[in-house]
Amino acid sequence: MSKKEPQILEDAPIEVKSALSRAEKREDTRSSIALSYVIGYLILVFIILIRGWWLGINDLKDLLVTLSGILSGPLGFIVGYYFKSESNND
């Protein structure tokens, strides 16, 4: 049994190249949105911790629990989606 040689993209029809280019662009956009959300989440948590410490708020735990309750659902969905898509590509 012989292995198949990989196809060269330069030999592909224009429609295939265009479709691959659009798919890559969509994936790049999704990745940048997900990365922005994760970084924004971490920055928001950091700001709340610093501001709470600066103002001497003793109920930081309740504040962080509320924040994570609101924002962790979408964060978990985003992280789960990308780890799933990474494992499917292997």
N, C-alpha and C positions, 0 to 999 in steps of 0.2 A: 504494500500500500504506500502510495506516495502522498506527500502533503501538498495541498493546493498552494500555489503561489499567491501572495496577497495582491489584490488588484491595486493598480496605481490610480490615484485620484485624477491625475492629468488626463487620463484616457476616458474619464467618465463624461457622460453627456452634460450639457449646460444645465439642464433641469436638475440633475442630481447634485451638481456643485452648488446651485442656488439653494436647494432644499437643505443641504448640509450647512451652508453658511447661515441660513435663517435659524436653524436648530441651535447652532453654536451661539448665535447672538441672543436667542431667548434664554439659553442656559446661563450665559454671562450676566444677563439682566436679573434673572432669578437669584443667582449667587450674590450679586451686589446688593440686592434688596435684603436677602437673608443676613448677610454680613452687617449691613447697616442696622438692622433690627437688633442683632446680638450685641453689637458695640454700643448702640443707644441704650439698651437694657442695662448693660454693665456700667455705663456712665451715669445713668439715672440712679442706680443703687449706690454708687460711689458718692454722688452729690448728696443723696439723702443721708448717708452715713456721716459725711463731713458736716453738713448743715446741722444735723441733729446733735453731733458732738459739740459744734461751735455754740449752739444755742442752749446746750445743757438739757436737752430733752431726754427724759428717763424712759420713755416708752418707744424707743427705737425698734424694739422687737415687734411691737404691734404694727408700727408703720411699715416695716419690711415684710411682715406677713401679709398685710393688705396689698402692698405693691406686688409681691410675688404671686399672690392669688389672682390678681388682675392680668398680669403680663406673662406669667409662666406658661399658661396654656398655649398661646401662639408660639412662644419660644420653643416649647417642647415639640410642637407640630413641625416647626421649621427645622430643628435639629434632626428629628426623626426622619423627615422627608429626605434630607440630604444624606444621612447615613444609609438609608435604605437605597437611594439611587446610586451611591458609591458601591454598595455591595452587589447591586444588580449589574454593574458595569464590569465586574471581575470575571 
